[in-house]
């Protein structure tokens, strides 16, 4: 392991910058930028659909009980 006293600060900051750029590029390749908003959009529509299905089931159950009386 290289001690920080042997490495000049400019080389160390340049190395950190290069590593950060490489990591950022790898993340962009793994997860495309437009996939996160699409996933959140799909999740919100799924929740809304679930609420509508639950509400419809409650209303139909109420209607069936009214018809039985």
C-alpha positions as a Markdown table, in Angstrom:
| # | Residue | x | y | z |
|---|---|---|---|---|
| 1 | Unk | 0.0 | 0.0 | 0.0 |
| 2 | Unk | 1.3 | 3.5 | -0.9 |
| 3 | Unk | 1.5 | 6.0 | 1.9 |
| 4 | Unk | 0.0 | 9.4 | 1.3 |
| 5 | Unk | 3.3 | 11.1 | 2.0 |
| 6 | Unk | 4.9 | 9.5 | -1.1 |
| 7 | Unk | 2.1 | 10.4 | -3.4 |
| 8 | Unk | 1.6 | 14.1 | -4.4 |
| 9 | Unk | -1.8 | 15.6 | -3.7 |
| 10 | Unk | -2.4 | 16.3 | -7.4 |
| 11 | Unk | -1.8 | 12.7 | -8.5 |
| 12 | Unk | -4.1 | 11.5 | -5.7 |
| 13 | Unk | -6.9 | 13.9 | -6.7 |
| 14 | Unk | -6.5 | 12.9 | -10.3 |
| 15 | Unk | -6.7 | 9.2 | -9.5 |
| 16 | Unk | -9.8 | 9.8 | -7.4 |
| 17 | Unk | -11.4 | 11.7 | -10.2 |
| 18 | Unk | -10.6 | 8.9 | -12.7 |
| 19 | Unk | -12.0 | 6.2 | -10.4 |
| 20 | Unk | -15.2 | 8.3 | -9.8 |
| 21 | Unk | -15.7 | 8.7 | -13.6 |
| 22 | Unk | -15.2 | 5.0 | -14.2 |
| 23 | Unk | -17.7 | 4.1 | -11.5 |
| 24 | Unk | -20.2 | 6.6 | -12.9 |
| 25 | Unk | -19.8 | 5.1 | -16.4 |
| 26 | Unk | -20.3 | 1.6 | -15.0 |
| 27 | Unk | -23.5 | 2.6 | -13.2 |
| 28 | Unk | -24.8 | 4.2 | -16.3 |
| 29 | Unk | -24.2 | 1.0 | -18.3 |
| 30 | Unk | -25.9 | -1.2 | -15.6 |
| 31 | Unk | -28.9 | 1.1 | -15.0 |
| 32 | Unk | -30.0 | 3.3 | -17.9 |
| 33 | Unk | -31.0 | 6.8 | -16.9 |
| 34 | Unk | -34.6 | 6.4 | -18.1 |
| 35 | Unk | -35.3 | 3.1 | -16.4 |
| 36 | Unk | -35.7 | 4.6 | -12.9 |
| 37 | Unk | -38.5 | 7.0 | -13.8 |
| 38 | Unk | -40.2 | 4.2 | -15.8 |
| 39 | Unk | -40.1 | 1.9 | -12.8 |
| 40 | Unk | -41.5 | 4.6 | -10.5 |
| 41 | Unk | -44.3 | 5.3 | -13.1 |
| 42 | Unk | -45.1 | 1.6 | -13.3 |
| 43 | Unk | -45.2 | 1.3 | -9.5 |
| 44 | Unk | -47.5 | 4.3 | -9.1 |
| 45 | Unk | -49.9 | 3.1 | -11.8 |
| 46 | Unk | -49.9 | -0.4 | -10.2 |
| 47 | Unk | -50.8 | 1.1 | -6.8 |
| 48 | Unk | -53.6 | 3.2 | -8.4 |
| 49 | Unk | -54.9 | 0.1 | -10.2 |
| 50 | Unk | -54.9 | -1.9 | -6.9 |
| 51 | Unk | -56.9 | 0.8 | -5.2 |
| 52 | Unk | -59.5 | 0.8 | -8.0 |
| 53 | Unk | -59.8 | -3.0 | -7.9 |
| 54 | Unk | -60.2 | -2.9 | -4.1 |
| 55 | Unk | -62.8 | -0.2 | -4.4 |
| 56 | Unk | -64.7 | -2.1 | -7.1 |
| 57 | Unk | -64.7 | -5.2 | -5.0 |
| 58 | Unk | -66.1 | -3.3 | -2.1 |
| 59 | Unk | -68.8 | -1.7 | -4.2 |
| 60 | Unk | -69.8 | -4.9 | -5.8 |
| 61 | Unk | -69.9 | -6.7 | -2.4 |
| 62 | Unk | -72.2 | -4.0 | -1.2 |
| 63 | Unk | -74.5 | -4.3 | -4.2 |
| 64 | Unk | -74.7 | -8.1 | -3.8 |
| 65 | Unk | -75.7 | -7.7 | -0.1 |
| 66 | Unk | -78.4 | -5.2 | -1.1 |
| 67 | Unk | -79.8 | -7.6 | -3.8 |
| 68 | Unk | -79.9 | -10.4 | -1.3 |
| 69 | Unk | -82.1 | -8.4 | 1.1 |
